[in-house]
Amino acid sequence: MRVVILGGGFCGSMVAKRLDNSGELDVILIDKEPYFEYYPSLPKLTTDPEYHEKIIKRYSTFLEDVEILTEKVVKVTPDNISTTERKIDFDILVISLGADYPIYLDNKKNVFTVSSGEKVKELSKRMEKASDVLIVGGGLIGTEVAAEIASKTEKNVTLVHSHERLIERNPKMASFFAERYLRSKGVRLIFDEKVVDREDDEYVTSEGRRIRSDVCIWSTGLSFDRSLFRGFGDPCFTERNTLKVNNHLQLKDHPNIFVGGDMTDIDEEKTGHNADSHSRVIADNVIRFSKSLSLKTHSNVRIPLFISLGDLNGLISFDPLAIPGPVPVLLKHLLEKAALLRL
Ligand SMILES: Cc1cc2nc3c(=O)[nH]c(=O)nc-3n(C[C@H](O)[C@H](O)[C@H](O)COP(=O)(O)OP(=O)(O)OC[C@H]3O[C@@H](n4cnc5c(N)ncnc54)[C@H](O)[C@@H]3O)c2cc1C
């Protein structure tokens, strides 16, 4: 039986690892990059691009029997998938292509996202010559990036956030500590405004404020591209274009297609931890499905979120509490090592 896994991120790489050497299954992993990349450490690359080498692991070093294709997936249908190079039929499909991080500006020159090592290395290079840095979005990524840059460089950092507090999906206490930290590092914070336009190196907010900046880091959230999918009915998608799954993580109306990670419509934070817990259920269910056994069920387990604020400070956020200090950042560092070591 042929199993095709699309995307080797938090979910896909662990599904591949768990199915490696599984005997009867012929497994193919397709990713546009030849390596797994630990995204939670990307903010660190803004000031230390060399660190990239430490947060990637090549698939060929931890997969023995899985066929690895370094190709871009361009089309997914209920029967086969296409990459830039070929068309592949499958018996079972695992979709774990993660999220997109779109930039909502026409002129994207010197505007970057923190969504892959290569993009952040490009940003870091551009930042060398910059004195003013604008960060758009004060969620998890924007806040961590602002802390990283403000704590390690002399740049003038401005952060514009469309909500009344930073990391607003976290407890108020977490927002308070994050805001206090960023202000202590001289970050200029602008709340309840959106960046809606740009004229040369001036960025215009919804309130008409103009902010000059050499570099802009866009971190306003996730989106999902439905155009990749053909021949799937509307009921497979939510309004946000995430994929609807049942509690066995099967795509609606397509029992031989499993979906994991950020792309699912499950009502939970889109985190590496959740994508990893999907990978466990999916790997088991792929084997069970191939043997016509009953399938395992995914259940949500909330765990604390570790937020880093530079190298020495961070936050543990677990509703309704938030604990600041050096321990969260140390734990986050250990999680990075553990995630790469177990592959
Ligand atoms: C900057 C940043 C910081 C984060 N911090 C944290 C954190 O502190 N804690 C936490 O738990 N989570 C964090 N997250 C979220 C976490 O990384 C994601 O929830 C997780 O990576 C989702 O896993 P996934 O398997 O769904 O997709 P991903 O890990 O995004 O993997 C998707 C894979 O698909 C590949 N791919 C995409 N499109 C194609 C295509 N067309 N063709 C071929 N390959 C393709 C990509 O190369 C990638 O390898 C962070 C994310 C970012 C970007």
The ligand as a Gaussian input file, in Angstrom:
#p B3LYP/6-31G(d) Opt

LIG

0 1
 C        8.129000      31.954000      13.918000
 C        7.283000      30.877000      14.519000
 C        7.347000      30.658000      15.889000
 C        6.578000      29.663000      16.466000
 N        6.691000      29.433000      17.807000
 C        6.054000      28.379000      18.353000
 C        6.273000      28.033000      19.715000
 O        7.005000      28.716000      20.439000
 N        5.645000      26.933000      20.207000
 C        4.841000      26.151000      19.426000
 O        4.340000      25.115000      19.901000
 N        4.580000      26.467000      18.136000
 C        5.182000      27.545000      17.582000
 N        4.965000      27.873000      16.269000
 C        3.923000      27.138000      15.514000
 C        4.423000      25.792000      15.006000
 O        5.680000      25.917000      14.391000
 C        3.387000      25.256000      14.033000
 O        2.148000      25.139000      14.704000
 C        3.805000      23.891000      13.466000
 O        4.998000      24.021000      12.755000
 C        2.712000      23.323000      12.566000
 O        3.124000      22.076000      12.126000
 P        2.629000      21.487000      10.712000
 O        3.179000      20.111000      10.642000
 O        1.183000      21.715000      10.559000
 O        3.296000      22.398000       9.612000
 P        4.758000      22.946000       9.450000
 O        5.606000      22.613000      10.618000
 O        4.592000      24.369000       9.064000
 O        5.308000      22.107000       8.209000
 C        4.796000      22.243000       6.915000
 C        5.824000      21.653000       5.962000
 O        5.250000      21.633000       4.666000
 C        6.195000      22.093000       3.730000
 N        5.426000      22.665000       2.619000
 C        4.527000      23.668000       2.671000
 N        3.979000      23.869000       1.472000
 C        4.545000      22.966000       0.636000
 C        4.372000      22.648000      -0.746000
 N        3.493000      23.307000      -1.528000
 N        5.121000      21.665000      -1.262000
 C        6.021000      20.946000      -0.496000
 N        6.208000      21.210000       0.804000
 C        5.477000      22.200000       1.367000
 C        7.055000      23.100000       4.473000
 O        8.343000      23.205000       3.887000
 C        7.103000      22.478000       5.877000
 O        8.215000      21.639000       6.055000
 C        5.718000      28.874000      15.653000
 C        5.639000      29.102000      14.271000
 C        6.425000      30.099000      13.707000
 C        6.366000      30.336000      12.210000

